[in-house]
């Protein structure tokens, strides 16, 4: 398994084993909380604060 913490705190969790095969993933049951502009060049950075998950900026 691999864990990467990227620029501005994005976290990527990967399985790095050759024994694991990709599988289908069901569509999300909930609506996205951030709007995605179809004209935008990049996906926006997360901007929702969670008292549990968000890092302290102080």
Legacy VTK file of the C-alpha trace (Angstrom):
# vtk DataFile Version 3.0
C-alpha trace
ASCII
DATASET POLYDATA
POINTS 58 float
0.000 0.000 0.000
1.142 3.501 -0.663
0.199 6.810 0.912
1.151 10.079 -0.737
0.488 13.509 0.784
0.700 16.019 -2.044
0.756 19.793 -2.385
-1.732 21.593 -0.133
-2.542 18.372 1.749
-4.252 16.185 -0.847
-3.912 12.562 0.171
-3.655 9.664 -2.288
-3.949 6.080 -1.089
-2.898 3.378 -3.550
-2.622 -0.384 -3.512
0.728 -1.263 -5.061
0.382 -5.047 -5.198
0.427 -6.950 -8.490
-2.125 -9.300 -6.915
-4.831 -6.613 -6.939
-6.921 -6.065 -10.053
-8.986 -2.938 -10.766
-12.724 -3.423 -10.317
-15.824 -1.447 -11.198
-16.887 1.251 -8.768
-20.530 2.230 -8.347
-21.587 5.819 -8.954
-21.852 7.992 -5.854
-25.199 7.890 -4.077
-24.849 11.544 -3.031
-24.489 14.757 -4.992
-21.116 16.542 -5.127
-20.701 19.365 -2.605
-18.495 21.479 -4.865
-19.478 22.816 -8.254
-17.262 21.789 -11.160
-17.047 24.371 -13.923
-16.953 22.503 -17.268
-14.723 25.294 -18.625
-12.210 24.997 -15.773
-8.748 23.724 -16.645
-8.125 22.117 -13.247
-10.314 20.455 -10.629
-10.640 22.942 -7.747
-8.868 22.238 -4.466
-11.105 21.058 -1.607
-12.572 24.017 0.252
-14.854 22.391 2.831
-13.702 22.362 6.472
-14.342 19.379 8.736
-13.553 19.612 12.445
-12.559 15.940 12.302
-10.567 15.672 9.023
-9.242 19.183 8.355
-5.778 20.219 9.489
-5.370 23.132 11.902
-4.173 26.141 9.910
-2.902 27.955 12.983
LINES 1 59
58 0 1 2 3 4 5 6 7 8 9 10 11 12 13 14 15 16 17 18 19 20 21 22 23 24 25 26 27 28 29 30 31 32 33 34 35 36 37 38 39 40 41 42 43 44 45 46 47 48 49 50 51 52 53 54 55 56 57
